[in-house]
Amino acid sequence: MSHFYLFDTLSLHAGQTIDPEFGARATPIYQTTSYVFPDTDTASSIFNLERGGHAYSRITNPTVGVLEQRIAALEGGSAAVCTASGMAATFCAITAILGQGDHIVASTQMYGGNISLMKNTLPRFGITTTFVDPMDIDGFRAAIQDNTRLIYGELIGNPRPRYPGSRGHRLNIRGQSHPFHGGCHVQHTLPVQVF
Ligand SMILES: Cc1ncc(COP(=O)(O)O)c(C=O)c1O
């Protein structure tokens, strides 16, 4: 769908499969925790993640599934995962790719919950962070260590609205002493999501 339709159409319809029973235009809100399966083989293969499908709403839910596909289509991404809060999203994103002994280089100008997560909580799980002024691109480069797996910042800092891109800065991580084999996580909470 994303290859053909423009942003406005995607924002209304991406990810939705029309309800085959009643043809509802709006996505139904499925208020279910659990699901009925045609047989035990189907149930076990969905629970074992051998095939797609919904097993339990804390993991996936058809309504949330539409939202995830819609966001992925709007962002030009391959997939999205929705969580019930921003901090849950941040924690899931970080712990999906980092583990004990890994290191983050993060902006000093971030939402307090993110600072606290990296300063107080993640070190208890063996993940450490070096904080750098987001306008100091060379500082980011210099803070990269052998075990750095993530560079983290907010597109516009909260509460101090610093925007690293405003000076045309680009973080070029090639050619430094420690090769970087990690990810870049940019939080997009403060800017307007849909223009
Ligand atoms: C930049 C930023 N990140 C994360 C959060 C946390 O989001 P939540 O309160 O949904 O956990 C906030 C909340 O204000 C925020 O401003």
The ligand as an SDF file (V2000), in Angstrom:
LIG
                    3D

 16 16  0  0  0  0  0  0  0  0999 V2000
   10.9760   12.9430   25.0590 C   0  0  0  0  0  0  0  0  0  0  0  0
   10.1640   12.0120   25.9050 C   0  0  0  0  0  0  0  0  0  0  0  0
   10.5030   10.7120   25.9440 N   0  0  0  0  0  0  0  0  0  0  0  0
    9.8010    9.8290   26.6980 C   0  0  0  0  0  0  0  0  0  0  0  0
    8.7410   10.2460   27.4700 C   0  0  0  0  0  0  0  0  0  0  0  0
    8.0420    9.2310   28.2960 C   0  0  0  0  0  0  0  0  0  0  0  0
    6.7900    8.9350   27.8060 O   0  0  0  0  0  0  0  0  0  0  0  0
    5.7210    8.2480   28.7740 P   0  0  0  0  0  0  0  0  0  0  0  0
    5.3150    9.2530   29.8020 O   0  0  0  0  0  0  0  0  0  0  0  0
    4.5930    7.8530   27.8390 O   0  0  0  0  0  0  0  0  0  0  0  0
    6.3730    7.0490   29.3950 O   0  0  0  0  0  0  0  0  0  0  0  0
    8.3490   11.5810   27.4540 C   0  0  0  0  0  0  0  0  0  0  0  0
    7.2020   12.0390   28.2550 C   0  0  0  0  0  0  0  0  0  0  0  0
    6.9120   13.2200   28.3760 O   0  0  0  0  0  0  0  0  0  0  0  0
    9.0770   12.4880   26.6610 C   0  0  0  0  0  0  0  0  0  0  0  0
    8.7640   13.7940   26.6190 O   0  0  0  0  0  0  0  0  0  0  0  0
  1  2  1  0
  2  3  1  0
  2 15  2  0
  3  4  2  0
  4  5  1  0
  5  6  1  0
  5 12  2  0
  6  7  1  0
  7  8  1  0
  8  9  2  0
  8 10  1  0
  8 11  1  0
 12 13  1  0
 12 15  1  0
 13 14  2  0
 15 16  1  0
M  END
$$$$
